[in-house]
Amino acid sequence: MHDARHEIQALEQAFWKSLVARDTQAATRLLAPQALMVSSHGTLRFDPAQYAKMLQDPKHGLLDYTLSDMEVLFPTQDVAIVTYRAHQTMQMDGDELTQDVVDSSTWVRLEGGWKCVAHTESESANS
């Protein structure tokens, strides 16, 4: 399980790196055919093509981040849930915003690899 835990942590890091780079191919390769997201903006159901379009929006984007306190739980051998803290700097409607958040992602083994099916983000009480 130790190797699987590191694999999930590496996938989560790779996803964040793809956001900073605005690498739609890398990001969408990590997504399930349908995925869910919950944030302070509400809930969203999307597919990889819709996510790629969001990632290309020049008014919004992730500029920098650090992840910490990562924990991985495997309820079954084909499902992984990862939780962590993130310190992120983003561009929102042309303004730069720095924020501390707590996140979780659910990964499911599909099509021979791990795919993200859900992601949540909440502002940290320690902001």
N, C-alpha and C positions, 0 to 999 in steps of 0.2 A: 504494500500500500504506500510505502515511502516514495517509490518512484512515481506512482500515479499522482501523489500529492504534489510533487515537484513539477510534474507535467501540467497539472491544472494551474499552478502558480505561474509557470512560464507562459501558458496560453493567455492568462489574464494580463500579464505584463505586455505580451505581444499585441493584445487588443488595444491597450492604452497607447503603446508606441504608434500603432497605425492611426490613431486619432490625431496625434500631434503631427504626424507626417501627412495627414489627409490621404492616406493610402487606402482607397476604396477596395481594391482587390484583396489586400491583406485582411481588412476588417470584415468584408463580406464572406470570405472563406471560413471565418470562424463562427459565423451565424447559422442557426438552424433555418430551414425554409420559412418558418413563421416564428417570431419571437415577440416577447413582451418587455416593456420598460415602464418603470414607475419612478417619478421624480417629483420635485416640488411643482412642476408644470402639469402634472396629471399622469394619466396612463396612456400608453400607446402600444398598439399592435402593428408590427411591420414585417416586411420581408427584406431580403438582402438588397434588392433594387431600390426600395424606398429608403433604406438606411444609407445607401451610397449617395442618394440625392441629398439627404440631410447633412451628410459629412462634407459635401461640396459647397454648402451654403457659406458664402464669403463673410456674412455678417456675424456668424457664430462659429466658434471653434475652440478646441483645447490647445493652449500654448505650451504648458509645462505642467508637470505633476511629480509627486512622490507618493508611493504606496507603502503602508506599514501595517504591522499587526495582522498579517494575513493568516487566516485559519481555513482549513479545508475539511469538509465532512463528506463521507460517502455513504448515503443511506442505502444504496445498492451499488453493485460493481459498475453499473452503467449510468449512474447519476452522481454528480459532484456539486456541492454548494460551497462557494468560497465567500468569505466575509473579510473586510479590511477597512482601514482608514485611508483616505486620500486627501492630500493637500494639492489643490489644483488652481491653475491660473488660466482663465478663459477669456475669450472675446465674446461679448454679448452686445449686439446692436452697435458695434463700434467702440464700446467701452471695455476696458480691461477690469476683470473681477477676479479676486483671489478668495478661495473658499476652502474650508475644511468640511469634509463630508464622510459619512460611513456608507459603504456600498456592499452589495452582495450580487453574485451572479450564480445562476444555475446552469450547469453544463451537462449535456446528455450525450452518451456515445451513440452516434448515428453515422451511417454510411462509412464505417470503418475508422471514424475519428471522433474527437470531441467537438461538439457544437454548442454555442451559447444559446439558450432558449429563453432566459429571463435575466433582467438586470434591474436592481433597485438602487436608488441613491437618496439619502436624506442628509440635510445639513446637520453637522455635528453640534452637540450641545456645548462642546468645548471651543467653538469658533470665536 
